[in-house]
Amino acid sequence: MRLPDFFIVGHGKCGTTALHQMLARHPRIHMPVKEPRYFAPDRRTRYWRPESSMRQHPTTLEGYQSLFTGARPDQLIGEATPTYLRSTLAAENIAAVQPDARIIAILREPASLLRSVHLQAVRNYDETQKDLGKALALEDSRREGKNIPRLSQFPQVLMYSELIRYVEQLRRYHAVFPPEQVLVLIYDDFRADNEGTVRQVLRFLDVDDTLPVAPVELDTLRTPRYVWLDQVMRVSAMARHTAPGATLTKGLVAIAPPPLRSSTTRADLARRIRYVPTPPPDQQLMLELRRRFKPEVQATGEYLGRDLVALWGYDSI
């Protein structure tokens, strides 16, 4: 059985999902699953149950390899786990079994990254503190195991500021892979030119980059109105895919008022009940974060040979 030929290692909220989906459409690339996390045992969930998640989150090399048995001999195998860049173990673990692998990392302006990661943590019930500034202030106590939300699956994600160690994270990969096997992308470039960035990646992987590349539109983050309501609606949505649930839904739709018989109307109403508008960023907090992380931005720019200070607007801070 084979191992992946390349890895999208992160960060999350930097376009890794879109890049995964766009690459997976290429006929020479096989990417059947996202985030198996096999090479990052330090980034497992709080309630890790390998016996119930062996297919997607295997704990043995044989189980991991079995994820990719559908690949044709002429295809490259790819894997995307955004926590691999943050993991202290993933780089060495990958290199130990696949030293010829190609590595793709994506970096984003620190303040906007932390805000996006925080919103995702709230959406996933990992975070209950909806104010980013207050959530950051809880980091010290959370390192001691305090103030961890009861439903949090990934307490590590609550250490938001630890994400912004770009040079340290990249060095872990450069220590075990030659520079020509590591591609570092910038989120702004990917957002500005999806197609051009994907073609750059295809050339890096040495596959045909002349085929059509269709852009991917992903759902924007939504903020749940109430956790309990969001959970109920999630369960209800899953139940509709079962035979009894589908029958019940069909019956309810039949007796509903005419306006509610439209699936589009029902979906729009459900969204308005389930979510509240995402609050705008606190500009003062964003400025404080940029000042805090300017040294890391400067160091990362020097490390990559690119003026990230100017690109990310840190030259005016």
BELWO-V741965 format. One line per field, one symbol per residue. phi: phi as a letter, one per 20 degrees, with the letter a starting at -180 (. if undefined). psi: psi as a letter, one per 30 degrees, with the letter a starting at -180 (. if undefined). burial: + if it has 9 or more other ideal C-beta (glycine too) atoms within 8 Angstrom, else -. A space follows every 50 residues. Layout:
phi->???
psi->???
burial->???
This chain:
phi->.edgebceepefmcnffffgffffeffecdcfccmfmgecffdfffdfcg fdbffecfdcfffffffdfeffgedeecbccfeffffedfgfffffdbfe fedcdcdcggfffffffffffffemfcdeeeffffffegffffendlegg efecgfffegfffecgfgfffffffccfgfdcddddggffffbgffffff ffffemcgdefgcefdddfffcdffcgfffffffffffffeeffffffff ffffdfggfeeefffffffffffecdgffffffffgffffffdggfffff fffemcefgfgemefde
psi->lllkflkjfallgggeeeeeeeeffkfgkjiflkhfgegiffgllehkif fgheefilgleeeeeffgffklfgkkklkjjffeefkffeeeeeeefifg lkkklkklkeeeeeeeeeeeeeeggfkfjfjeeeeeffeeeffgglhkke gkfifeffieffeiheeeeeeeefffklefgkkjlkeeeeeeieeeeeee eeeefhlkgflkjklkjlklkkjkekeeeeeeeeeeeefffleeeeeeee eeeeglkefgfkeeeeeeeeeeeellkkklkjeeeeeeeeeegeeeeeee eeefhkifeeeggffg.
burial->--++++++++++++++++++++++-+--+++---++++++--+------+ ---+-+++----++++++--+---+++++++++++++-+++++++--+-- +++++++++++++++++++++++++++----+--++-++--+-----++- -++++-++++--++-++-++-+++-++---++++++++++---+--++++ ++-++-+-----+-------+++++-+-+++-+-----++----++--+- --+------++---++--+++--++--+------+++-++--++-+++++ +-++---++-++++---
